[in-house]
Amino acid sequence: MQNFFSKITLAFKDPILRRRIGFTIGMLVLFRVLAAIPIPGVNPATLATLLNSSQFFGFLNIFSGGGLSNLSIVMLGVGPFITASIILQVLTMVVPSLKNLMHEEGEAGRAKLSQYSRVISVPLAVLQAIGFIILFQSQNVLPHLGTFAFVINVIIVTGGSLLLMWLGELISEYGIGNGVSLIIFAGIVSSLPMSVIQNYEKLIASGMQNLPFYIVVLAVAVIATAGVVYVTEAERSVPVTYSKQVRGNKVYGGASSYIPLRLNQSGVIPIIFALSILLFPQVIFNALAKWTANPLVSSWSQTLVGLLTPPSWTYGILYFIMVVLFTYFYTAVTFDPKMISENLQRSGAFIPGVRPGEHTQNYLGNIVTRITLVGALFLGIVAILPLIIQVFSPDATQSFAVGGTALLIVVSVVLDLLKKIEAQVAMREY
């Protein structure tokens, strides 16, 4: 612990690191300022009533970074960019040219993929903006204005989402940590004080009768936080030995090292991916549910909204399955055992007891498959744990519905941020 605080102190003493940290904080403050600017025509009283009475809208508000609490110009958050990244990463599994960009062309290839994600996020942002505005018009939060005003609102909301995407990339380039994850993190953290106050007021209103339940929830939260930290930091070390080479009268090589394989290599990304996929159809079906011109479509949409809105069991099952699948998927995209095997063979290294080439590739693949199963199941359980708590809650609230997701994102982002700060400090020391 003392070593950790000493590194943090060094980080603020170093002018370059201090500038990076300051830039990150400044961009997050700018994000919160943008989240406080509403689009024209919002009815604040109706919006507040809607957010307090609906778990669906409360859930969207958390994921959008608090932008929905006043229908701000950044109400979509970075959702369209995340969805575009998901689509592109799915395509890398089936399109060889995109796969080559990711694995073989290095930084230039990844830059092209990022550019493709930006392009795809534009139409997605437009679609989500249209869905949100129609949805809130049907709830009388926004007035039913003419076509021109509707188009203006769509442009404003779309531009706000693209602006956040740009701020996230600026943070990643000039600041510390992953910009998109930090923006979601900032939105979650900014909503936590209000959530705590609301739960405290409900506890007082109940005459402290629900105090045992809240104590149990707090204990579960502490245990879950410790579990998230442990699983995030856990890794399997695969030993590697370098072959000895005789050059003249000297012997080179023969050293031993290891390949660190993390129990959860995908971090918080599966949670964000799963939420993006689950939230997108909810917005569409909520808008279609208000389509009174076609009663059949409206009826089916209302049924689907009920199935896809927390804390329904259908939502919980889909959420768990998608977190597990996205954990495997993202690990498969980012971890290539064939490339590692080829790199080991080129450098004259081998895993003791395993033949080089295809055998090493299969060995690494099997290890990653087994350890990813543990990490994926843990992430899925923590994600749906708040939904299980709601079943036993005397007063199920939106705060519990988002608690597991918020916990995973906050802990993972904080750990990732601290590691990157520590890495920068170590580099400055050397």
C-alpha positions in Angstrom: 0.0 0.0 0.0 2.8 2.4 0.8 4.5 1.6 -2.5 1.2 2.4 -4.3 0.8 5.8 -2.6 4.4 6.6 -3.4 3.8 5.9 -7.1 0.7 8.1 -7.0 2.8 10.9 -5.4 5.4 10.5 -8.2 2.7 10.6 -10.8 1.6 14.1 -9.6 5.2 15.2 -9.3 6.0 14.4 -12.9 4.9 17.3 -15.2 4.0 15.0 -18.1 1.9 12.7 -16.0 0.4 15.6 -14.2 -0.6 17.1 -17.5 -2.2 13.8 -18.7 -4.1 13.4 -15.4 -5.3 17.0 -15.5 -6.4 16.6 -19.2 -8.4 13.5 -18.3 -10.1 15.3 -15.4 -10.8 18.3 -17.5 -12.5 16.2 -20.3 -14.6 14.4 -17.7 -15.7 17.7 -16.2 -16.6 18.9 -19.7 -18.7 15.8 -20.2 -20.6 16.5 -17.0 -21.2 20.1 -18.2 -22.6 18.8 -21.5 -24.8 16.3 -19.6 -26.4 19.3 -17.9 -27.5 21.1 -21.1 -31.0 19.9 -22.2 -32.4 19.8 -25.7 -35.2 22.4 -26.5 -38.7 21.8 -25.3 -38.2 19.4 -22.3 -40.9 19.2 -19.7 -38.8 18.7 -16.5 -41.7 17.7 -14.2 -43.0 15.0 -16.5 -39.5 13.7 -17.1 -38.7 13.4 -13.4 -41.9 11.5 -12.8 -41.2 9.2 -15.7 -37.6 8.4 -14.5 -38.8 7.8 -10.9 -41.6 5.5 -11.9 -39.9 3.4 -14.6 -37.0 1.1 -14.1 -36.4 1.1 -17.9 -35.8 4.8 -18.1 -33.8 4.8 -14.9 -31.6 2.1 -16.3 -31.1 4.0 -19.6 -30.2 7.1 -17.5 -27.4 5.3 -15.7 -26.0 3.8 -18.9 -26.1 7.1 -20.8 -24.0 8.7 -18.0 -26.9 10.6 -16.4 -27.6 12.4 -19.7 -31.3 11.3 -19.7 -32.0 12.8 -16.3 -32.6 16.1 -18.1 -32.6 15.0 -21.8 -29.3 16.5 -22.4 -27.6 16.9 -25.7 -25.4 13.9 -24.8 -28.4 11.7 -23.8 -27.1 8.8 -26.0 -23.8 8.7 -24.2 -21.2 6.6 -26.1 -23.7 3.9 -26.8 -23.7 4.2 -30.7 -19.9 4.1 -30.8 -19.9 0.9 -28.6 -22.5 -0.7 -30.7 -20.5 0.1 -33.9 -17.4 -1.4 -32.3 -19.4 -4.6 -31.5 -20.6 -4.8 -35.1 -17.1 -4.3 -36.5 -15.5 -6.9 -34.1 -18.2 -9.4 -35.1 -17.3 -8.7 -38.8 -13.6 -9.3 -38.0 -14.5 -12.9 -37.2 -16.0 -13.6 -40.7 -14.2 -11.1 -43.0 -10.6 -12.1 -43.6 -9.5 -8.6 -44.7 -10.7 -7.1 -41.4 -9.0 -9.8 -39.4 -5.7 -9.1 -41.2 -6.1 -5.4 -40.2 -6.4 -6.3 -36.6 -3.7 -9.0 -36.2 -1.2 -8.4 -39.0 -1.0 -4.8 -39.9 -0.3 -3.6 -36.4 -1.1 -0.1 -35.3 -2.0 1.1 -38.8 -4.6 -1.6 -39.1 -6.1 -0.8 -35.8 -6.3 2.8 -36.7 -8.3 1.9 -39.9 -10.7 -0.3 -37.8 -11.2 2.7 -35.4 -12.1 4.9 -38.4 -14.6 2.3 -39.6 -16.2 2.3 -36.1 -16.6 6.0 -36.2 -18.3 5.9 -39.6 -20.7 3.1 -38.5 -21.6 5.0 -35.3 -23.1 7.9 -37.2 -26.1 6.1 -38.7 -26.5 4.2 -35.4 -26.6 7.5 -33.5 -29.2 8.9 -35.9 -31.4 5.8 -35.4 -31.1 5.8 -31.6 -31.8 9.6 -31.5 -35.0 9.2 -33.6 -36.1 6.3 -31.3 -35.4 8.3 -28.1 -37.2 11.4 -29.3 -40.3 9.5 -30.6 -40.3 7.6 -27.3 -40.2 10.8 -25.1 -42.8 12.5 -27.3 -45.2 9.6 -26.7 -44.6 10.1 -22.9 -45.4 13.9 -23.2 -41.8 14.7 -22.1 -41.1 16.4 -25.4 -43.8 18.4 -27.4 -45.0 17.1 -30.7 -43.3 19.7 -32.9 -43.1 19.9 -36.7 -40.7 18.1 -39.0 -38.1 20.8 -38.9 -37.9 20.9 -35.1 -37.8 17.1 -35.0 -34.9 17.0 -37.4 -33.1 19.7 -35.4 -33.4 17.7 -32.2 -32.1 14.5 -34.0 -29.1 16.5 -35.3 -28.4 17.9 -31.8 -28.6 14.5 -30.1 -26.6 12.8 -32.8 -23.9 15.5 -32.6 -23.7 15.2 -28.8 -23.0 11.5 -29.1 -20.4 12.0 -31.7 -18.8 14.7 -29.6 -18.6 12.3 -26.6 -17.0 9.8 -28.9 -14.3 12.4 -29.9 -13.8 13.3 -26.2 -13.2 9.7 -25.4 -10.6 9.3 -28.1 -8.9 12.5 -26.9 -8.7 11.1 -23.4 -7.2 7.8 -24.7 -4.6 9.7 -26.7 -3.7 12.6 -24.5 -4.9 11.5 -21.1 -4.8 8.4 -18.9 -6.9 5.2 -19.5 -9.6 4.2 -21.9 -11.6 7.3 -22.7 -14.9 5.6 -23.6 -14.8 3.5 -20.4 -13.9 6.6 -18.3 -16.9 8.5 -19.7 -19.3 5.7 -18.7 -17.5 5.5 -15.3 -17.9 9.2 -14.8 -21.7 9.0 -15.5 -22.1 6.1 -13.0 -20.1 7.8 -10.3 -22.0 11.0 -10.7 -25.3 9.2 -10.1 -24.2 7.3 -7.0 -24.7 10.1 -4.4 -28.3 10.6 -5.5 -28.9 6.9 -5.5 -27.6 6.6 -1.9 -29.7 9.6 -0.8 -32.9 8.1 -2.3 -32.3 4.7 -0.6 -31.6 6.4 2.7 -34.8 8.4 2.4 -36.7 5.2 1.7 -35.1 3.5 4.7 -36.1 6.4 7.0 -39.6 6.4 5.5 -40.0 2.7 6.3 -39.2 3.4 10.0 -35.9 1.4 9.7 -37.9 -1.8 9.2 -35.9 -2.6 6.1 -32.5 -2.0 7.8 -31.6 -5.8 7.9 -32.2 -6.0 4.2 -29.9 -3.0 3.5 -27.2 -4.5 5.7 -27.3 -7.7 3.7 -27.1 -5.8 0.4 -24.1 -3.8 1.7 -22.4 -7.1 2.8 -23.1 -8.6 -0.6 -21.7 -5.5 -2.3 -18.4 -5.7 -0.3 -18.0 -9.4 -1.1 -18.8 -8.8 -4.8 -16.3 -6.0 -4.9 -13.6 -8.1 -3.4 -14.5 -10.9 -5.9 -14.3 -8.5 -8.8 -10.9 -7.3 -7.8 -9.6 -10.8 -7.2 -10.9 -12.1 -10.6 -9.7 -9.1 -12.5 -6.2 -9.4 -11.0 -6.0 -13.3 -11.3 -3.8 -14.8 -14.0 -2.3 -18.1 -15.1 1.4 -18.0 -15.7 2.6 -20.3 -18.5 6.4 -21.0 -18.2 8.6 -20.3 -21.2 12.2 -21.3 -21.7 14.6 -19.8 -24.3 16.9 -22.2 -26.2 20.6 -21.9 -25.6 22.7 -20.7 -28.5 26.5 -21.0 -28.7 28.2 -18.2 -30.6 32.0 -18.4 -30.5 33.0 -19.0 -26.9 29.8 -17.5 -25.4 26.5 -19.1 -24.6 23.3 -17.0 -25.2 19.8 -17.7 -24.1 18.6 -20.4 -21.7 16.7 -18.0 -19.6 13.2 -18.7 -18.3 10.2 -16.5 -18.4 6.4 -16.8 -18.5 3.3 -15.8 -20.4 0.7 -14.2 -18.1 -2.8 -15.3 -19.1 -5.4 -13.3 -17.3 -8.5 -15.0 -15.9 -10.6 -12.3 -17.4 -8.8 -10.8 -20.3 -11.7 -8.8 -21.6 -12.2 -6.6 -18.5 -15.4 -4.6 -18.5 -15.9 -4.8 -22.3 -18.4 -7.8 -22.2 -20.6 -5.8 -19.7 -20.7 -2.8 -22.0 -21.3 -4.9 -25.1 -24.2 -6.8 -23.5 -25.8 -3.7 -22.2 -25.5 -2.0 -25.6 -27.2 -5.0 -27.3 -30.0 -5.2 -24.7 -30.7 -1.5 -24.6 -31.0 -0.9 -28.3 -34.1 -3.2 -28.9 -35.7 -1.8 -25.7 -35.6 1.7 -27.2 -37.1 0.5 -30.5 -39.9 -1.6 -28.9 -40.8 1.2 -26.5 -41.3 3.5 -29.5 -43.3 0.9 -31.4 -45.4 0.2 -28.3 -46.9 3.7 -28.6 -47.8 3.1 -32.3 -51.6 3.2 -31.9 -52.1 3.1 -35.7 -51.3 -0.6 -35.7 -52.7 -2.3 -32.5 -51.0 -5.7 -33.3 -47.5 -4.2 -33.5 -48.2 -2.1 -30.4 -49.4 -5.1 -28.4 -46.4 -7.3 -29.4 -44.0 -4.5 -28.7 -45.4 -4.0 -25.2 -45.0 -7.7 -24.5 -41.4 -7.6 -25.7 -40.6 -4.5 -23.6 -41.9 -6.3 -20.6 -39.6 -9.3 -21.4 -36.5 -7.1 -22.0 -36.9 -4.7 -19.1 -35.2 -5.5 -15.7 -35.8 -7.2 -13.4 -37.7 -9.7 -15.6 -36.3 -13.3 -15.6 -36.0 -13.2 -19.4 -33.8 -10.1 -19.2 -31.7 -11.7 -16.4 -31.2 -14.9 -18.4 -30.3 -13.0 -21.6 -28.0 -10.7 -19.7 -26.1 -13.6 -18.1 -25.8 -15.5 -21.4 -24.7 -12.4 -23.4 -22.0 -11.5 -20.8 -20.6 -15.1 -20.9 -20.7 -15.1 -24.7 -19.1 -11.7 -25.1 -16.4 -12.6 -22.7 -15.4 -15.5 -24.9 -15.9 -13.5 -28.1 -13.8 -10.6 -27.0 -11.1 -13.0 -25.7 -11.1 -14.8 -29.0 -10.7 -11.5 -30.9 -7.9 -10.1 -28.7 -6.0 -13.2 -27.9 -4.5 -15.1 -30.9 -2.7 -18.3 -29.7 -1.4 -19.0 -33.3 0.4 -15.6 -33.4 1.9 -16.2 -29.9 3.0 -19.7 -30.9 4.7 -18.3 -34.0 6.4 -15.5 -32.1 7.7 -18.0 -29.5 9.1 -20.2 -32.3 10.8 -17.3 -34.1 12.5 -16.1 -30.9 13.7 -19.6 -30.1 11.4 -20.1 -27.1 9.2 -23.0 -26.1 6.9 -24.2 -23.3 8.5 -27.0 -21.4 6.9 -30.3 -22.3 5.0 -28.9 -25.3 6.2 -29.2 -28.9 6.5 -25.9 -30.8 4.1 -24.9 -33.6 0.5 -26.3 -33.6 0.9 -28.2 -30.3 1.8 -24.9 -28.5 -1.1 -23.2 -30.2 -3.6 -25.8 -29.1 -2.1 -25.9 -25.6 -2.5 -22.1 -25.1 -5.9 -22.2 -26.7 -7.1 -24.9 -24.2 -5.7 -23.0 -21.2 -7.4 -19.8 -22.3 -10.7 -21.6 -22.9 -10.7 -23.1 -19.4 -9.7 -20.0 -17.4 -12.1 -17.8 -19.5 -15.0 -20.0 -18.4 -14.3 -19.2 -14.8 -14.0 -15.5 -15.5 -17.1 -15.4 -17.8 -19.3 -17.2 -15.3 -18.2 -14.9 -12.5 -18.9 -11.8 -14.5 -22.4 -13.2 -15.4 -23.2 -14.0 -11.8 -22.2 -10.6 -10.5 -24.1 -8.9 -13.4 -27.4 -10.6 -12.5 -26.9 -10.6 -8.7 -28.8 -7.3 -8.2 -31.7 -8.8 -10.2 -31.8 -11.7 -7.7 -31.6 -9.3 -4.8 -34.6 -7.4 -6.2 -36.7 -10.6 -6.0 -36.3 -10.6 -2.2 -36.4 -6.8 -1.8 -39.3 -5.4 0.2 -39.1 -2.3 -2.1 -37.4 -3.2 -5.4 -35.7 -0.1 -6.8 -33.9 0.9 -9.9 -30.7 1.4 -7.8 -30.4 -2.4 -7.3 -31.2 -3.1 -10.9 -28.1 -1.3 -12.0 -25.9 -2.0 -9.0 -24.1 -5.1 -10.4 -23.3 -3.4 -13.7 -22.2 -0.2 -12.1 -20.0 -2.2 -9.7 -18.3 -4.2 -12.5 -17.7 -1.1 -14.6 -16.4 1.1 -11.7 -14.1 -1.5 -10.2 -12.7 -2.6 -13.6 -12.1 1.0 -14.8 -10.5 2.0 -11.6 -8.1 -1.0 -11.6 -7.3 -0.4 -15.3 -6.7 3.3 -14.6 -4.4 2.6 -11.6 -2.4 0.1 -13.7 -1.8 2.6 -16.5 -0.8 5.3 -14.0 1.6 2.8 -12.4 3.0 1.8 -15.8 3.6 5.5 -16.7 5.3 6.1 -13.4 7.6 3.0 -13.9 8.5 4.2 -17.4 9.4 7.6 -16.0 11.5 6.1 -13.3 13.5 4.1 -15.8 
